[in-house]
Amino acid sequence: MTIAIGIDIGGTKTAIGLIDEQGQLLAKQALPTDLGVSPPQMVARIAAGIQEMIDTSGILSSELIGIGIGAPGPLDTRSGILDCPPNLPGWQGFALVEALRRHFDLPVRMENDATAAALAEKWLGAAQGSEHFAFVTISTGIGAGLYAHGRLLTGSSGNAGDAGHIVIDPAAGRCACGQLGCWEWVASGTAIARQATELRGRATTAKEAFALAAAGDAVMQPLVERVYRYIGMGCVSLINLLDPELIVLGGGVAQSGAPLFAAVSAYVAAHALGPRGRRTAIVPAELKTEAGLIGAAALVHVPY
């Protein structure tokens, strides 16, 4: 048996796990991502959690073949550095790979978290039969992992797939990145909650907005229909640019269910440029909450 250590770093929590070559989670933990301590201190906590799992599971050191990290961008995978992740203030320029190597004498591979999740969907999820697909996660933000000609497209520094900053509607306001009308600004879970709160005059989550729209709420229905259209626009842009066989949608917003997939598929069928593009399948991700950990392990187990 061969085992990878998977690390999925998020702004609020970091998931760690031991995953075998079949993609089975043998052990896992979730640690709060404590922004009140230095990055090296946080890495020491991660390393301690991993060592505890190794010790209690009885896994032999000879079975461990590497560490995979899914991390938020922007990053530089060539040097193993987190450049300027917006949800990890204080981690700018942090040499994460080098810091982990101080704790474990194992190969370490790091990719953008959406890229790692795309590899997970290829390995064990909705994209197993595809050599050309895009995985799009729609949650707090929007990101994508790209796969073409049988391999991941990571870009020169590992930041390919930052699709959340495709411009969709400049009239919709200024994104945190400085551009007007980014996909993330108009269609992410954060965006839906912001717009729903403004329309209702009280705090409203994206989940609540979808539930109200499904119940026939006259204020939320147009918002949700507009979000569906925006998601369709982003998918059409990816289809026209990349010519994928399918687009896999994951993240919290994608879990709103069949109406979203029906609306996005209809938009793609009407607006993608070519006849093949108009037939691109839009499918839900299969790995859901475990995608990050499995994707991190896939960086070790799966050639890409």
C-alpha positions as CSV (number, residue, x, y, z in Angstrom):
1,M,0.0,0.0,0.0
2,T,1.2,3.5,-0.8
3,I,-0.1,6.5,1.1
4,A,-0.1,10.2,0.5
5,I,-0.5,13.0,3.0
6,G,-3.1,15.4,1.8
7,I,-3.3,19.0,3.0
8,D,-6.2,21.4,1.9
9,I,-5.5,24.9,3.2
10,G,-8.5,27.3,3.5
11,G,-9.0,30.7,5.0
12,T,-10.9,29.3,8.1
13,K,-9.9,25.7,8.3
14,T,-7.1,23.3,7.1
15,A,-8.0,19.7,6.3
16,I,-5.3,17.0,6.6
17,G,-5.6,13.4,5.8
18,L,-3.9,10.1,4.9
19,I,-5.1,8.8,1.5
20,D,-4.2,5.5,-0.1
21,E,-3.6,4.8,-3.8
22,Q,-7.3,3.9,-4.2
23,G,-8.4,7.3,-2.9
24,Q,-9.6,6.0,0.4
25,L,-9.3,8.3,3.4
26,L,-7.6,6.3,6.1
27,A,-7.5,9.2,8.6
28,K,-8.4,12.9,8.6
29,Q,-8.5,15.9,10.8
30,A,-9.7,19.5,10.4
31,L,-7.7,22.3,12.1
32,P,-8.7,25.9,12.4
33,T,-6.5,28.1,10.2
34,D,-5.3,30.4,12.9
35,L,-4.4,33.7,11.4
36,G,-3.3,34.9,14.8
37,V,-0.1,32.9,14.7
38,S,2.7,33.1,12.1
39,P,2.6,30.8,9.1
40,P,5.5,28.7,10.4
41,Q,3.6,28.1,13.6
42,M,0.5,27.1,11.7
43,V,2.6,24.7,9.6
44,A,4.0,23.2,12.9
45,R,0.5,22.5,14.0
46,I,-0.4,20.9,10.7
47,A,2.8,18.7,10.9
48,A,1.9,17.7,14.5
49,G,-1.6,16.7,13.4
50,I,-0.2,14.7,10.6
51,Q,2.3,12.9,12.8
52,E,-0.5,12.1,15.3
53,M,-2.5,10.5,12.5
54,I,0.5,8.5,11.4
55,D,1.3,7.3,14.9
56,T,-2.3,6.3,15.8
57,S,-3.1,4.6,12.5
58,G,0.0,2.3,12.6
59,I,1.1,3.3,9.1
60,L,4.7,2.6,8.3
61,S,7.0,5.4,7.2
62,S,7.9,3.3,4.2
63,E,4.3,3.4,3.0
64,L,4.3,7.3,2.8
65,I,5.3,8.5,-0.7
66,G,4.7,12.2,-0.6
67,I,2.7,15.3,0.5
68,G,0.2,17.0,-1.7
69,I,-1.0,20.5,-0.9
70,G,-4.1,22.3,-2.3
71,A,-3.6,26.0,-1.5
72,P,-5.3,29.2,-2.4
73,G,-3.8,31.5,-5.0
74,P,-2.2,33.5,-6.2
75,L,0.8,31.3,-5.7
76,D,4.0,30.1,-7.4
77,T,4.2,26.4,-7.6
78,R,7.7,26.5,-9.1
79,S,9.1,27.9,-5.9
80,G,6.5,26.6,-3.5
81,I,5.5,30.1,-2.4
82,L,2.1,31.6,-1.6
83,D,2.3,34.9,-3.3
84,C,-0.7,36.9,-2.0
85,P,-3.7,34.7,-1.0
86,P,-6.5,37.2,-0.1
87,N,-8.0,34.9,2.6
88,L,-4.6,34.3,4.3
89,P,-3.4,37.7,5.4
90,G,0.1,37.5,6.7
91,W,1.0,34.5,4.5
92,Q,2.1,36.7,1.5
93,G,5.4,35.4,0.1
94,F,5.4,32.4,2.5
95,A,7.6,29.5,1.4
96,L,5.0,26.8,2.3
97,V,6.7,23.9,0.6
98,E,10.0,24.6,2.2
99,A,8.4,24.9,5.6
100,L,6.8,21.5,5.3
101,R,10.0,19.9,4.2
102,R,11.5,20.9,7.5
103,H,9.0,18.5,9.2
104,F,8.9,15.6,6.8
105,D,11.5,14.0,4.6
106,L,9.1,13.5,1.7
107,P,8.5,14.9,-1.8
108,V,6.0,17.8,-1.6
109,R,3.8,19.0,-4.5
110,M,1.6,22.1,-4.3
111,E,-1.1,23.3,-6.7
112,N,-3.9,25.8,-6.6
113,D,-6.8,24.3,-4.7
114,A,-9.3,24.3,-7.6
115,T,-6.6,22.7,-9.8
116,A,-6.2,19.9,-7.2
117,A,-10.0,19.4,-7.0
118,A,-10.1,19.1,-10.8
119,L,-7.6,16.3,-10.6
120,A,-9.7,14.6,-7.9
121,E,-12.7,14.7,-10.1
122,K,-10.7,13.2,-12.9
123,W,-9.3,10.5,-10.6
124,L,-12.5,9.4,-8.8
125,G,-15.3,11.8,-9.6
126,A,-17.5,13.1,-12.4
127,A,-14.7,13.5,-15.0
128,Q,-13.3,10.0,-14.9
129,G,-14.1,9.4,-18.6
130,S,-13.0,12.8,-19.9
131,E,-9.7,14.0,-21.3
132,H,-10.9,17.6,-21.8
133,F,-12.9,19.3,-19.0
134,A,-13.1,22.3,-16.7
135,F,-13.9,22.0,-13.0
136,V,-15.6,25.1,-11.7
137,T,-16.1,25.7,-8.0
138,I,-18.7,28.3,-7.0
139,S,-18.7,29.0,-3.3
140,T,-17.2,32.0,-1.4
141,G,-15.4,32.8,-4.7
142,I,-15.2,31.2,-8.1
143,G,-12.2,29.3,-9.4
144,A,-11.5,26.6,-12.0
145,G,-9.2,23.7,-12.6
146,L,-8.5,23.0,-16.3
147,Y,-7.7,19.6,-17.9
148,A,-7.0,19.1,-21.6
149,H,-5.3,16.5,-23.7
150,G,-5.0,14.2,-20.7
151,R,-3.2,16.6,-18.4
152,L,-3.8,19.5,-16.0
153,L,-3.3,23.0,-17.4
154,T,-1.6,24.8,-14.6
155,G,0.1,27.8,-16.4
156,S,3.6,29.1,-16.0
157,S,3.3,29.7,-12.2
158,G,0.3,27.5,-11.2
159,N,-2.4,30.1,-11.5
160,A,-4.2,29.0,-14.6
161,G,-7.9,28.8,-14.0
162,D,-8.6,31.9,-12.0
163,A,-11.9,32.1,-13.9
164,G,-13.6,34.1,-11.2
165,H,-12.1,37.2,-12.7
166,I,-13.5,36.8,-16.2
167,V,-15.5,40.0,-16.7
168,I,-19.2,39.2,-17.1
169,D,-21.1,42.4,-16.4
170,P,-19.2,45.7,-15.9
171,A,-22.4,47.5,-14.9
172,A,-22.7,45.3,-11.8
173,G,-20.0,47.1,-9.8
174,R,-16.4,46.8,-8.9
175,C,-14.9,43.5,-7.8
176,A,-12.4,43.3,-4.9
177,C,-9.7,42.7,-7.5
178,G,-10.3,46.2,-9.0
179,Q,-12.0,45.2,-12.2
180,L,-15.7,45.9,-13.0
181,G,-18.2,43.0,-13.1
182,C,-16.1,39.9,-12.5
183,W,-17.8,36.5,-12.5
184,E,-16.9,36.1,-8.8
185,W,-18.4,39.5,-8.1
186,V,-21.8,38.7,-9.6
187,A,-22.3,34.9,-9.2
188,S,-20.4,33.5,-6.2
189,G,-22.0,32.6,-2.9
190,T,-20.7,35.8,-1.4
191,A,-22.1,37.8,-4.3
192,I,-25.5,36.2,-4.0
193,A,-25.7,36.8,-0.3
194,R,-24.6,40.5,-0.8
195,Q,-27.2,41.1,-3.5
196,A,-30.0,39.3,-1.5
197,T,-29.2,41.3,1.6
198,E,-29.4,44.5,-0.3
199,L,-32.7,43.6,-1.9
200,R,-34.3,42.3,1.3
201,G,-32.9,44.9,3.7
202,R,-31.7,42.2,6.1
203,A,-28.9,39.6,6.3
204,T,-29.6,36.8,3.8
205,T,-27.4,33.9,2.9
206,A,-27.1,32.4,-0.6
207,K,-28.8,29.3,0.6
208,E,-31.8,31.3,1.9
209,A,-31.9,33.2,-1.4
210,F,-32.2,30.0,-3.3
211,A,-34.9,28.6,-0.9
212,L,-36.9,31.8,-1.1
213,A,-36.7,31.8,-4.9
214,A,-37.8,28.1,-5.1
215,A,-40.8,29.1,-2.9
216,G,-41.9,31.8,-5.4
217,D,-40.5,34.9,-3.6
218,A,-41.0,37.7,-6.1
219,V,-37.8,39.5,-5.1
220,M,-35.5,36.5,-4.9
221,Q,-36.7,34.8,-8.1
222,P,-35.2,37.5,-10.5
223,L,-32.0,37.5,-8.5
224,V,-31.5,33.7,-8.8
225,E,-32.5,33.7,-12.5
226,R,-29.9,36.4,-13.1
227,V,-27.3,34.4,-11.2
228,Y,-28.1,31.3,-13.3
229,R,-27.6,33.5,-16.4
230,Y,-24.3,34.8,-15.1
231,I,-23.1,31.2,-14.4
232,G,-24.1,30.3,-17.9
233,M,-22.1,33.2,-19.3
234,G,-19.0,32.2,-17.5
235,C,-19.4,28.6,-18.7
236,V,-19.9,29.7,-22.3
237,S,-16.7,31.8,-22.1
238,L,-14.8,28.6,-20.9
239,I,-16.4,26.5,-23.6
240,N,-15.5,29.0,-26.4
241,L,-11.9,29.3,-25.0
242,L,-11.1,25.7,-24.1
243,D,-13.4,23.4,-26.2
244,P,-14.0,21.0,-23.2
245,E,-16.2,17.9,-23.4
246,L,-17.8,18.8,-20.1
247,I,-17.9,21.3,-17.3
248,V,-18.1,20.0,-13.8
249,L,-19.7,22.4,-11.3
250,G,-18.8,22.1,-7.6
251,G,-18.9,24.3,-4.5
252,G,-21.8,25.3,-2.3
253,V,-23.7,27.2,-4.9
254,A,-23.7,24.2,-7.3
255,Q,-25.4,22.2,-4.6
256,S,-28.5,24.3,-5.0
257,G,-29.7,21.6,-7.3
258,A,-31.4,20.7,-10.6
259,P,-32.8,24.1,-11.5
260,L,-29.3,25.6,-11.7
261,F,-28.0,22.8,-13.9
262,A,-31.1,23.0,-16.2
263,A,-30.8,26.8,-16.5
264,V,-27.0,26.7,-17.2
265,S,-27.3,23.9,-19.7
266,A,-30.1,25.8,-21.5
267,Y,-27.9,28.9,-21.6
268,V,-25.0,27.0,-23.0
269,A,-27.2,25.2,-25.6
270,A,-28.4,28.6,-26.8
271,H,-25.2,30.7,-26.7
272,A,-22.0,28.6,-27.0
273,L,-20.4,29.5,-30.3
274,G,-20.3,26.1,-32.2
275,P,-22.6,23.1,-32.3
276,R,-20.3,21.0,-30.3
277,G,-19.9,23.7,-27.7
278,R,-23.7,24.0,-27.4
279,R,-23.8,20.2,-26.5
280,T,-21.2,20.5,-23.7
281,A,-22.4,18.6,-20.7
282,I,-22.8,20.6,-17.5
283,V,-22.6,18.1,-14.6
284,P,-22.4,18.2,-10.8
285,A,-19.2,17.4,-9.0
286,E,-19.2,14.0,-7.2
287,L,-16.7,14.4,-4.4
288,K,-18.2,17.4,-2.7
289,T,-16.7,18.0,0.8
290,E,-13.8,15.6,0.4
291,A,-12.7,17.0,-3.0
292,G,-10.0,19.2,-1.4
293,L,-8.3,16.4,0.5
294,I,-8.6,13.8,-2.3
295,G,-7.3,16.4,-4.8
296,A,-4.3,17.1,-2.6
297,A,-3.5,13.4,-2.4
298,A,-4.1,13.0,-6.1
299,L,-1.1,15.4,-6.7
300,V,1.0,12.6,-5.3
301,H,-0.8,9.5,-6.6
302,V,-1.9,10.6,-10.1
303,P,0.4,11.6,-12.9
304,Y,-0.5,15.1,-14.2
